[in-house]
Amino acid sequence: MKVSLTRASLDALAARIGNQKNADPSFGQLVRAVAAKAMTSMTPNAQADMAIFKSLSTGTTPGSYLVPEIQANEIVALLSRGSTLRKSGARLFPCGNVRKFDIPVETGAADVRYIGENTTQTAVDPSFEQRTHTTKDMRALFYASKSLARASAPVFDVVVRDLAARSVARAEDASFFAGMAGGPTSVANISGVNVILQAGASLAYADLMAVIQAAIDSEGPIEDFAFYANGSVLNKIWSLKDSNGRPILRPKRGDNGSAFELLGFPLYITPTIPNHIGSGSATSFLLFTFPENIQIADGQMELAVSEGFRFEFDQVAVRVVAPRDFSLGQPSAAILLENII
């Protein structure tokens, strides 16, 4: 039997596939759905918003609702572009609603040696350590326009989604590099991190070579290492040359989104690395480690909407709660070059 596809049947098939692809509500639709539950209709189709709301499950924060996995993935895709940590390849541990858990890390190796015939070998039990994660609630709070939702729901969805993702991405980087009040331990305060001080009055080529040597001595996968710095440190690196007078920094688009290559390693630039370290003088640091050494505990996002804040502006307040924690699998393989003046 021969089957032919007409233009009409192709259009119908495309429409059906498109409807299946878009069957899951967007993050913006979730915001409208939670608002509808609070008797705050943001779109003419309030019944459709209520239908989405009924499929939500309550979160741990009073009045909040867990963001379903499909919408969380929508945000995570944007986080990977906006967060330097995720973009560089940091290791993610999705932990859902679990607030405290341990990650085993091998710190020893099996005993390997050459032995003679009929010679016994004593087995060695490789040592393991636990990296304990206790997630802290990272919250983003912003206002959303109900008039925009009524006039153009697709635009509203994109604006709300991008704003939530951008806020969480910036906070992730700031929490890890600089530290935030009440948040996880920042990289400069994690026990066991290898700290090297700038040797002279200004950053020099020898300082960077000392960092690379420390990374080699840590026995980490040196071929996978990357640099992390802020714009101020980047400006100091621009003029540095090796012993043969060749520039050590060059623009290069890396596979994971790095914009520069420093001494053959990717260099990631983030404004969240602070310029005031230690005594409070205008100094900064440069981090050198392999991205997978950075571990992110990624908890279930929660969503809440309230009308009470901006009633006179026809806006609602949107709160996104994203539990997070950070650790280093091998702290000795994270090298900080501090006091860069």
C-alpha positions in Angstrom: 0.0 0.0 0.0 1.4 3.4 -1.0 1.1 6.3 1.4 1.4 9.9 0.2 1.7 13.0 2.4 -0.1 16.1 1.2 0.8 19.6 2.3 -2.3 19.6 4.6 -1.3 16.4 6.3 2.2 17.6 6.7 0.9 20.8 8.4 -1.3 18.8 10.6 1.6 16.5 11.6 3.8 19.5 12.3 1.1 21.1 14.5 0.6 17.9 16.4 4.4 17.5 17.1 4.6 21.1 18.1 1.7 20.7 20.5 3.4 17.7 22.1 6.7 19.6 22.4 5.0 22.5 24.1 2.7 20.4 26.3 4.7 21.2 29.4 4.0 24.7 30.9 6.8 27.2 30.8 8.3 28.8 33.9 6.3 32.0 33.2 3.1 29.9 33.1 3.9 28.5 36.5 4.2 32.1 37.8 0.7 32.9 36.4 -0.7 29.7 37.8 0.5 30.4 41.4 -0.9 33.9 41.0 -4.2 32.5 39.9 -4.4 30.4 43.0 -4.0 33.6 45.0 -7.0 35.0 43.1 -4.7 37.3 41.1 -5.6 36.7 37.5 -2.7 37.8 35.3 -4.1 36.6 32.0 -7.6 36.4 30.5 -7.2 32.6 30.4 -7.2 32.2 34.2 -8.8 28.8 34.0 -5.8 27.5 32.1 -3.5 28.9 34.7 -5.5 27.2 37.4 -5.2 23.9 35.6 -1.4 24.2 35.6 -1.5 25.1 39.3 -3.4 21.9 40.2 -0.4 19.8 39.0 2.1 21.6 41.3 3.3 20.1 44.6 3.8 22.1 47.7 7.4 23.1 48.6 9.0 23.2 52.0 8.7 27.0 52.3 5.1 28.1 53.4 3.1 29.3 50.4 5.6 28.0 47.9 5.5 25.3 45.2 8.2 23.1 43.8 9.2 23.9 40.2 8.6 20.7 38.1 11.7 19.1 36.7 10.9 20.1 33.1 10.8 23.8 34.0 13.8 23.5 36.3 15.7 22.2 33.3 14.6 25.3 31.4 16.3 27.5 34.0 19.3 25.2 34.3 20.0 25.6 30.6 20.2 29.4 31.1 22.3 29.0 34.3 24.9 27.1 32.2 25.3 30.2 30.1 25.2 32.8 32.9 27.1 31.0 35.7 30.9 30.9 35.2 31.1 27.8 37.4 28.6 25.8 35.4 29.9 27.0 32.1 33.4 25.9 32.9 32.2 22.4 33.8 31.8 22.3 37.6 30.3 19.0 38.8 26.6 19.2 39.7 24.9 17.0 42.3 21.1 17.4 41.9 19.8 16.7 45.4 16.1 17.4 45.1 14.6 18.0 48.5 17.5 16.4 50.4 19.1 19.2 52.5 22.1 17.3 53.9 24.2 14.5 52.3 27.7 13.2 52.0 29.8 12.7 48.8 32.7 10.2 49.2 36.0 11.3 47.7 39.0 8.9 47.3 42.1 10.4 48.8 44.4 7.4 48.5 45.4 4.9 45.9 45.7 1.1 45.7 49.1 -0.5 46.4 50.8 -1.3 43.1 54.3 -2.8 42.9 56.4 -5.4 41.2 56.8 -8.6 43.2 58.7 -11.8 42.7 57.2 -15.2 42.3 55.7 -16.8 45.4 55.9 -13.4 47.2 52.9 -12.2 49.2 51.6 -8.7 48.9 49.8 -6.8 51.6 46.6 -5.1 50.5 46.2 -1.4 51.2 42.7 0.0 52.0 42.5 3.3 50.0 41.4 6.1 52.3 38.1 7.9 51.6 36.9 11.2 52.9 33.4 12.6 53.0 32.4 16.0 51.6 29.3 17.0 53.6 26.8 19.2 51.8 24.2 21.2 53.7 22.3 23.3 51.3 21.3 26.9 52.1 18.4 28.7 50.6 19.4 31.2 48.0 16.5 33.5 47.2 15.7 35.8 44.3 12.9 38.3 44.7 11.7 40.5 41.9 8.5 42.2 40.6 6.6 41.0 37.6 4.1 43.1 35.5 0.6 41.8 35.4 -0.2 44.1 32.4 2.7 42.6 30.5 1.3 39.1 31.2 -2.1 40.2 30.0 -0.8 41.9 26.8 1.8 39.3 25.8 2.1 36.1 27.7 5.0 34.7 25.6 7.1 37.8 26.3 6.2 37.7 30.0 7.3 34.1 30.2 10.7 34.9 28.6 11.3 37.9 30.8 10.4 36.1 34.1 12.4 33.0 33.2 15.5 35.0 32.1 15.4 37.3 35.2 15.1 34.3 37.5 18.0 32.4 35.8 20.2 35.5 35.7 19.7 36.2 39.4 20.4 32.7 40.5 23.5 32.4 38.1 25.1 35.5 39.5 24.4 34.5 43.1 26.0 31.0 42.5 29.2 32.6 41.3 29.3 35.2 44.1 28.6 32.5 46.7 31.5 30.4 45.6 34.1 33.0 44.8 33.4 35.9 47.2 31.0 34.4 49.8 27.6 35.7 50.8 26.2 36.3 54.3 24.5 33.2 55.6 25.6 31.2 52.5 28.0 28.3 51.9 31.8 28.5 52.6 33.6 30.4 49.8 36.6 29.0 48.0 39.1 31.2 49.9 37.9 29.8 53.2 37.6 26.1 52.3 40.1 24.1 54.4 43.0 22.6 52.5 43.1 25.0 49.6 46.7 25.6 48.4 47.4 29.4 48.9 50.3 31.1 47.2 51.1 34.8 47.7 52.3 37.1 44.9 56.0 37.3 45.4 56.8 40.9 44.4 55.1 44.3 44.2 53.3 43.4 41.0 52.0 40.3 39.3 54.8 38.5 37.4 55.2 35.6 35.0 57.0 33.7 37.7 53.9 33.9 40.0 51.8 32.1 37.4 54.5 29.5 36.9 54.5 28.9 40.6 50.8 28.3 40.5 51.1 25.8 37.7 53.9 24.0 39.5 51.7 23.7 42.6 49.0 22.2 40.5 51.4 19.6 39.1 52.6 18.8 42.6 49.0 18.1 43.7 48.9 15.3 41.2 45.6 16.6 39.8 44.8 16.1 36.1 46.9 19.1 34.9 45.6 18.9 31.4 42.1 19.7 32.6 43.0 22.7 34.8 41.6 26.2 34.1 42.2 29.7 35.5 39.5 31.9 37.1 40.0 35.7 37.5 38.2 39.0 37.5 38.6 41.9 35.1 41.1 43.7 37.3 43.5 40.7 37.3 42.9 40.2 33.5 44.2 43.8 32.9 47.4 42.9 34.8 47.9 39.7 32.8 47.5 41.5 29.5 51.1 42.9 29.6 52.8 39.8 31.0 55.3 38.0 28.7 57.3 34.8 29.1 61.0 34.5 29.4 61.3 34.9 25.6 59.2 38.0 25.5 56.1 36.4 24.1 52.6 37.3 25.4 51.2 34.6 27.7 47.5 35.6 27.1 45.6 35.2 23.9 41.9 35.5 23.0 40.5 32.1 22.2 37.0 30.8 22.3 37.1 27.6 24.3 34.8 24.6 24.1 33.2 25.4 27.5 32.7 29.1 26.8 36.1 30.6 28.0 37.1 33.7 26.1 40.9 33.6 26.7 43.7 31.1 27.0 46.5 31.7 29.6 49.7 29.7 29.3 47.7 27.0 27.3 44.9 26.8 29.9 41.3 28.2 29.6 40.8 31.5 31.5 37.3 32.3 32.8 36.5 35.9 33.6 33.9 36.6 36.3 33.2 39.9 38.1 32.2 38.0 41.2 35.8 37.4 42.3 36.4 40.2 44.8 39.1 42.8 44.8 39.4 43.2 48.5 40.9 40.1 50.2 42.5 39.7 53.6 43.5 43.1 55.1 41.0 44.9 52.9 43.6 46.5 50.6 42.9 46.5 46.9 44.1 43.0 46.2 42.5 40.1 44.4 43.1 36.4 43.7 43.4 34.0 40.8 42.0 30.5 41.1 43.6 27.5 39.3 41.9 24.1 39.4 40.2 21.6 37.2 36.5 22.5 36.9 35.1 19.1 38.0 37.0 19.6 41.3 34.3 22.3 42.1 31.1 20.5 43.3 27.7 22.2 43.4 24.8 20.7 45.4 21.8 21.8 43.4 18.5 21.6 45.3 14.9 21.7 44.1 13.8 25.2 43.2 10.7 26.6 44.8 8.4 29.3 43.5 6.0 31.7 45.3 4.0 34.7 44.1 2.5 37.5 46.2 0.3 40.5 45.2 0.6 42.6 48.4 3.9 44.4 47.6 3.1 46.4 44.5 -0.7 46.5 44.2 -0.6 50.2 43.1 1.7 49.4 40.3 -0.3 46.3 39.0 2.6 44.1 39.8 3.2 40.9 41.7 6.3 39.9 43.7 7.9 36.6 42.5 10.2 34.7 44.8 12.5 31.9 43.6 14.3 29.8 46.3 17.2 27.7 45.0 19.0 25.6 47.7 22.8 25.5 47.1 26.1 24.4 48.6 29.6 24.1 47.3 32.7 22.0 48.0 36.0 21.0 46.5 36.6 17.3 45.8 40.4 17.7 46.2 41.1 21.0 48.0 44.9 20.7 47.5 44.3 20.7 43.8 42.7 24.2 44.0 45.5 26.8 44.0 44.8 30.4 45.0 47.3 33.1 44.0 46.4 35.8 46.5 47.5 39.4 47.1 47.5 40.3 43.4 48.0 44.0 43.5 
